[in-house]
Amino acid sequence: MSPQQNPSRSAAKERIDVSYDYAVCAWARHFNVSEKRVKEAVAAVGDEAEKVREHLTRTGAGSGSGSGSRERPAA
C-alpha cells in the first residue's frame, strides 16, 4: 500500500498570521522578501498564502536582492 496524503491538510489553505512576528519572519524567508513586503501583501490581498505569493510575484518579489548581478561576471 502506498502512503496516503492527509486530505484535510492538502485541502486546507495556508494562512499568514501577521500578528506573530515569528510567522511573518518565516513567510518572508519562504518568499525571499522582507517582512514589510509580507505585511503589505497581506494588507493588499488577505492572509491566504497562495494569494500573497501571487501578489508578490506580480509586484516583483525579490527585486533589489542583488541576485541578478551575481549571475554574470563583470566584463
C-alpha positions as CSV (number, residue, x, y, z in Angstrom):
1,M,0.0,0.0,0.0
2,S,1.2,3.5,-0.8
3,P,1.1,6.2,1.9
4,Q,-1.9,8.4,1.6
5,Q,-1.8,12.2,1.8
6,N,-3.9,13.7,4.6
7,P,-6.8,15.1,2.7
8,S,-7.7,17.7,5.3
9,R,-4.2,19.1,5.2
10,S,-3.9,19.3,1.4
11,A,-7.4,20.9,1.1
12,A,-6.7,23.4,3.9
13,K,-5.5,26.8,2.7
14,E,-2.4,28.1,4.4
15,R,-2.8,31.4,6.2
16,I,-0.3,34.1,7.1
17,D,-0.9,35.5,10.6
18,V,0.8,38.9,10.7
19,S,0.1,39.2,14.5
20,Y,3.0,36.9,15.2
21,D,6.5,38.3,14.3
22,Y,8.0,34.8,14.0
23,A,5.3,33.8,11.4
24,V,5.9,36.9,9.4
25,C,9.7,36.2,9.5
26,A,9.2,32.6,8.4
27,W,7.0,33.7,5.5
28,A,9.4,36.4,4.5
29,R,12.2,33.9,4.2
30,H,9.9,31.5,2.4
31,F,9.0,34.1,-0.2
32,N,12.5,35.7,-0.2
33,V,11.2,39.2,0.6
34,S,11.3,41.5,3.6
35,E,8.9,41.2,6.5
36,K,7.5,44.6,5.5
37,R,6.7,43.2,2.0
38,V,4.8,40.3,3.5
39,K,2.7,42.6,5.7
40,E,2.0,44.9,2.8
41,A,0.9,41.9,0.6
42,V,-1.3,40.5,3.3
43,A,-2.9,44.0,3.7
44,A,-3.4,44.1,-0.1
45,V,-4.8,40.6,-0.8
46,G,-5.6,39.0,2.5
47,D,-3.9,36.3,4.6
48,E,-4.2,33.4,2.1
49,A,-0.6,32.3,1.3
50,E,-1.2,31.5,-2.3
51,K,-2.8,34.9,-3.0
52,V,0.2,36.6,-1.2
53,R,2.6,34.6,-3.3
54,E,0.8,35.7,-6.5
55,H,0.7,39.3,-5.4
56,L,4.5,39.3,-4.5
57,T,5.2,37.7,-7.9
58,R,3.2,40.4,-9.7
59,T,4.8,43.2,-7.8
60,G,8.4,41.9,-8.3
61,A,9.2,39.9,-5.2
62,G,12.9,39.7,-4.6
63,S,13.7,42.7,-6.7
64,G,16.7,44.6,-5.2
65,S,18.1,41.4,-3.7
66,G,21.2,41.6,-5.9
67,S,20.9,38.0,-7.0
68,G,20.8,39.0,-10.7
69,S,24.2,40.7,-10.5
70,R,25.9,37.5,-9.3
71,E,24.7,35.5,-12.3
72,R,27.1,37.2,-14.8
73,P,30.7,38.2,-14.3
74,A,31.5,41.8,-14.9
75,A,33.2,42.5,-18.3
